[in-house]
C-alpha cells in the first residue's frame, strides 16, 4: 500500500493508471506462469516437511522451479508477440509494458522461492521473499529519486520494479542454497509428478479466475474508459486490499500445518488449527475493514487531494471484503485437503458470473461499477467456499467466536 500511496501522490492520475494497468498484466501473466504451484507446493511440500522427508521436499521444489522457469520464458515471448501485434491499440503502451515483461521471470520465481520457505515452516523468510518486499524497495527507491530531484516518470517506476525484483530474487536463491533447501531432482518421485501437475492445473484455474474477478475492473476500465478511470478505481482498491496481506500471513503459517495434520489423519488437530486461524483473521480484518468503510473520506487523503472525492469506491470494496471475512479460511481448507479440482469447478462458475457483472457495471458506471463487481465477488466467493467445505467435510469454517478464546489466541499472536 505504501508504494501505491507514493505513486498516487508522485505521478499524474493518467500515469498512475498506466502503471496499474501494466501491473494487472504482470500479475495475470505471473499467475499463468506459476500454474498454481505455490498452493500445491504448500500442500505437498508441507506434508513432506511434516514427515521430515527432505529429499521429497527438494523433489517437489525442483518441479516448482522447472515449471516456473519454462512457463516464464514462454509467457514472456508470447507477451512480446502480443505487444508487437497490438502495440497500436490506444490502451497499450509498448515502451512501458516491455519492462514488466522482462520482470516476469524473477517476479514469478519469487513466488516459488517464498512457497519453498513457507512449506518448510520458515514463515519469516517466506514473508520476506514475497513480492511485497519488491514493493517496499521500489517505493524507497522512488522516494530517494524524488528527493534527489532526478525526475520520476512511470517508465522510471517500471525500470525500478524490474531491478528490485531481480535483486530480491537473487537473494532468495542464495538463501535457499545456504539453508540447504536448494531444489534437487528426485527420480524416485517421477510416478507422483502427474498428480502434482493435475493439482497445479486445478489450482491455476482457481487463482487466475480469482485474480480476474478481483482486478478485472482495471482491464475493463482501461479498454472501455481511460487511464484516469483506472487510477480512480485502483487507488482505493489497493488500500482495501491491504487487509488481505494479513490473511495471507495467517494462511502461509497454518497451510503447511493443515496439510500435515490432514495427511496424518489428525482431524482434531486440523480443526483446532483451522479455528485458530479463522478467529485471528476475523478479529483483525473485520474491525479494520469496517473502520476503513466508515472513515473512507479521511483515508483517501493519503492518496492525494484529487482522489478524496472517490471515497465511496473504497467503502464499497471494504463492505464486500468484510462480508467475505466472516466465512473464514474455507478456500485454504479446500486446497489443503486435495479438493482443488472440485473447488476449481465451483470457482469457475462463480467468478465467470462476477467477471461478467464487473464488465457490465464498468461499462455503465465506470470505476464505481467496477468496485461493485469486485465487492460482489469478494463477498460471495468465501461463502461459496464455506458451503462447499460444509457439504464435503461436514463442518463450517465460520469462526466460533468466544471472547475468552479470542483473547487467548490474540495474546499468543501479538
C-alpha positions, 0 to 999 in steps of 0.5 A: 500500500505504501508504494501505491500511496507514493505513486498516487501522490508522485505521478499524474492520475493518467500515469498512475493508471498506466502503471496499474494497468501494466501491473494487472498484466504482470500479475495475470501473466505471473499467475499463468506462469506459476500454474498454481504451484505455490498452493500445491507446493504448500500442500505437498511440500508441507506434508513432506516437511511434516514427515521430515522427508527432505529429499521429497521436499527438494523433489517437489521444489525442483518441479516448482522451479522447472515449471516456473522457469519454462512457463516464464520464458514462454509467457514472456515471448508470447507477451512480446508477440502480443505487444508487437501485434497490438502495440497500436491499440490506444490502451497499450503502451509498448515502451512501458509494458516491455519492462514488466515483461522482462520482470516476469521471470524473477517476479514469478520465481519469487513466488516459488522461492517464498512457497519453498520457505513457507512449506518448510515452516520458515514463515519469516523468510517466506514473508520476506521473499514475497513480492511485497518486499519488491514493493517496499524497495521500489517505493524507497527507491522512488522516494530517494529519486524524488528527493534527489530531484532526478525526475520520476516518470512511470517508465522510471517506476517500471525500470525500478520494479524490474531491478528490485525484483531481480535483486530480491530474487537473487537473494532468495536463491542464495538463501535457499542454497545456504539453508540447504533447501536448494531444489534437487531432482528426485527420480524416485518421485517421477510416478507422483509428478502427474498428480502434482501437475493435475493439482497445479492445473486445478489450482491455476484455474482457481487463482487466475479466475480469482485474480480476474474477478478481483482486478478485472475492473482495471482491464475493463476500465482501461479498454472501455474508459481511460487511464484516469478511470483506472487510477480512480478505481485502483487507488482505493482498491489497493488500500482495501486490499491491504487487509488481505496481506494479513490473511495471507500471513495467517494462511502461509503459517497454518497451510503447511500445518493443515496439510500435515495434520490432514495427511496424518489423519489428525482431524482434531488437530486440523480443526483446532488449527483451522479455528485458530486461524479463522478467529485471528483473521476475523478479529483483525480484518473485520474491525479494520475493514469496517473502520476503513468503510466508515472513515473512507473520506479521511483515508483517501487523503493519503492518496492525494487531494484529487482522489478524496472525492472517490471515497465511496469506491473504497467503502464499497470494496471494504463492505464486500471484503468484510462480508467475505471475512466472516466465512473464514479460511474455507478456500485454504481448507479446500486446497489443503485437503486435495479438493482443488479440482472440485473447488476449481469447478465451483470457482469457475462458475462463480467468478465467470458470473462476477467477471461478467457483472464487473464488465457490465457495471464498468461499462455503465458506471465506470470505476464505481461499477467496477468496485461493485463487481469486485465487492460482489465477488469478494463477498460471495466467493468465501461463502461459496467456499464455506458451503462447499467445505460444509457439504464435503467435510461436514463442518463450517469454517465460520469462526466460533467466536468466544471472547475468552478464546479470542483473547487467548489466541490474540495474546499468543499472536501479538 
